[in-house]
Amino acid sequence: MNEEHGLLLRHAAEFLVHQESGSKPEFPQILAEELLSSEYGDNWRGGLYLASRLTREQIAERFFQRRATFPALAVFLATGMAARSSRPEGRTSSSQIEMSYLIDRWRTPDDLLRLTLNEYENLVNLLWQSAATEERQYVTAPQRPLGVLVHGTWAAKENWWRPNVGPFWKHVQSFWPHLYAGSSPFAWSGKNSHAARVAAAQQLVAWAQAQGATSLDVIAHSHGGNVCLLAARLGLQINRLILLGTPIRTEYMLDLKRTGSIANVFSLADSVQTPLGTVPHRRFEGRTLGDSATVSNWRAEHDGSGSEPGHSELHEPKTWTASALDALLT
């Protein structure tokens, strides 16, 4: 702000103080002209405030003969025209209506008319673009969930689930390009206790929020599946949940309001899922869930070597291929 700029604003402020105090000084025409002729938009606002005390005819009489005020007046008139149309789509393809308004209503000089129409076009185009952007923001495209692998008990240091490293991660990623591949994958302590699983569920919710994920596609092994069931009850939205050898226990009930679908993969040769993993809170036989429109049970019968898979073989790529489990990823 230069000295002249500051001086003009101070004069404007002094005038406003006089107005508020009840005195009625004559309209400071010179001050208004200087403000409207300034190169500073801040001064324009002060000058237009002063001009707003006048009638339309008085404004034309006092300022329309001074070309230096035209840039400020053009913005003022263009804003008024835009305000007459409450929505940008209400604009006409012809400027004849707006020209008529300016000529008949304001009797603007030709140079000011051209400036005003140009400002009006710029302003309405800006409003149009802004409205289109806002509309696009409300029309949200379906967001694809983030894919994630969740390990089970005592597996925090294993590699099979690690991004870009684990063989099972690589197998799943060939079907799920949205599988998390960053440097901060979800992991939990893997301790074999209910308290550890509750803490892990809270951590999973926080991790998903940190990733900006609105929902998850999850493959969870062993008690990692129960971590996910707890997380859903804490509010985590899960699009698809694939359980691998998850012990079915009474502490970990389903929340189908926050889980789009659940595929429960089990093997009759898995002695960790049950009885070891379900004592002393086994639900039914500890292996399967009740089938429904959103819950299905898938038996893994082949480990790729002619046998039924054990607990750890459920996250082996050859088990998935031999047992036709890849259909769950499509």
Residue pairs with C-beta under 8 A, 6 or more apart in sequence:
1 40
5 38
5 40
5 42
5 43
8 31
8 34
8 35
8 38
8 43
8 46
9 42
9 43
9 46
11 28
11 31
12 31
12 35
12 46
12 47
12 49
12 50
15 25
15 28
15 31
15 50
18 25
27 50
27 53
27 54
28 50
29 62
31 47
31 50
32 47
32 50
32 51
32 62
32 63
33 47
33 62
33 63
33 66
33 68
33 69
34 43
34 47
35 43
35 44
35 46
35 47
35 50
35 72
36 43
36 44
36 47
36 48
36 51
36 63
36 68
36 69
36 72
36 73
37 66
37 68
37 69
37 72
38 44
38 47
38 72
44 71
44 72
44 75
44 76
47 69
47 72
48 72
48 76
51 59
51 62
51 63
51 76
54 62
56 105
56 106
60 106
60 107
60 108
63 69
63 73
64 73
64 107
64 108
64 109
64 112
67 111
70 111
70 112
70 115
71 115
73 112
73 116
74 112
74 115
74 116
74 118
74 119
75 119
77 102
77 106
77 108
77 112
77 116
77 119
77 120
78 116
78 117
78 119
78 120
78 122
78 123
79 123
81 98
81 101
81 102
81 116
81 120
82 120
82 123
82 124
82 127
84 101
85 91
85 124
87 131
88 124
88 127
88 128
88 131
89 128
89 131
91 124
91 128
92 98
95 117
95 120
95 121
98 117
98 120
99 113
99 117
102 108
102 113
102 116
102 117
103 113
108 116
143 214
143 215
144 178
145 178
145 213
145 214
145 215
145 216
145 217
145 239
145 240
146 178
146 180
146 208
146 211
146 213
146 215
146 216
146 217
147 172
147 173
147 176
147 178
147 179
147 180
147 216
147 217
147 218
147 219
148 179
148 180
148 185
148 186
148 216
148 217
148 218
148 219
149 161
149 166
149 168
149 169
149 172
149 179
149 180
149 185
149 218
149 219
149 220
149 221
150 161
150 186
150 188
150 204
150 218
150 219
150 220
150 221
150 224
150 225
150 227
150 228
151 158
151 160
151 161
151 187
151 188
151 190
151 221
151 222
151 224
152 190
152 220
152 221
152 222
152 223
152 224
152 225
152 245
152 246
153 190
153 191
153 192
153 222
153 223
153 224
154 190
154 192
155 161
155 190
155 221
155 222
155 224
156 187
156 188
156 189
156 190
158 166
159 165
159 166
160 166
160 167
160 168
160 169
160 315
161 168
161 169
161 185
161 221
161 315
162 169
162 185
163 169
163 179
163 180
163 181
163 182
163 183
163 185
164 170
164 181
167 316
167 317
168 315
168 316
168 317
169 179
170 317
171 317
171 320
172 179
172 219
172 329
173 179
173 181
175 326
175 329
175 330
176 217
176 329
178 217
180 186
180 211
186 203
186 204
186 207
188 196
188 199
188 200
188 203
188 204
188 224
188 227
189 196
189 199
189 200
190 196
192 223
194 251
197 223
197 226
197 227
197 230
197 252
198 230
200 227
200 230
201 227
201 228
201 230
201 231
201 233
201 234
201 236
202 231
202 234
204 227
204 228
204 231
204 236
205 231
205 234
205 235
205 236
208 216
208 236
214 237
215 237
215 238
215 239
215 260
216 236
216 237
216 238
216 239
217 238
217 239
217 240
218 228
218 238
218 240
218 241
218 242
219 242
219 244
219 315
220 227
220 228
220 241
220 242
220 243
220 244
220 246
221 244
221 245
221 246
221 314
221 315
222 244
222 245
222 246
222 247
222 272
222 273
222 277
222 311
223 246
223 247
223 277
224 246
225 241
225 243
225 244
225 246
226 246
226 247
226 249
226 251
226 252
228 236
228 238
228 241
228 243
229 241
229 252
229 253
229 254
229 255
230 252
231 238
232 238
232 241
232 254
232 255
232 258
232 259
233 253
233 255
233 258
235 258
236 258
237 258
238 258
238 259
238 260
239 260
239 261
240 260
240 261
240 263
241 259
241 261
241 262
241 263
242 262
242 263
242 265
242 328
243 262
243 263
243 264
243 265
244 265
244 314
244 315
245 265
245 266
245 267
245 270
245 272
245 273
245 311
245 314
246 264
246 273
247 272
247 273
247 274
247 277
247 278
247 282
247 286
248 264
248 273
248 274
248 278
248 282
248 283
248 284
248 285
248 286
248 287
248 288
248 289
249 277
249 278
249 281
249 282
249 283
249 286
250 281
250 282
250 283
251 281
254 262
254 289
254 295
256 262
256 294
256 295
259 294
260 294
261 294
261 295
261 296
262 289
262 294
262 295
262 296
263 296
263 297
263 298
263 328
264 288
264 289
264 295
264 296
264 297
264 298
265 298
265 299
265 300
265 314
265 325
265 328
266 273
266 287
266 288
266 297
266 298
266 299
266 300
267 273
267 299
267 300
267 301
267 308
267 309
267 310
267 311
267 313
267 314
268 287
268 299
268 308
269 307
269 308
269 309
269 310
270 287
270 309
270 310
270 311
270 314
271 310
271 311
272 310
272 311
273 286
273 287
273 311
274 282
274 285
274 286
274 287
275 282
275 286
277 286
278 286
288 297
289 295
289 297
291 297
298 323
298 325
298 328
299 323
300 308
300 309
300 313
300 314
300 319
300 323
300 325
301 308
301 323
302 308
302 309
302 319
302 322
302 323
303 309
303 310
303 313
303 316
303 318
303 319
303 322
303 323
304 316
304 318
304 319
304 321
304 322
305 318
309 316
309 319
309 323
313 319
319 325
320 326
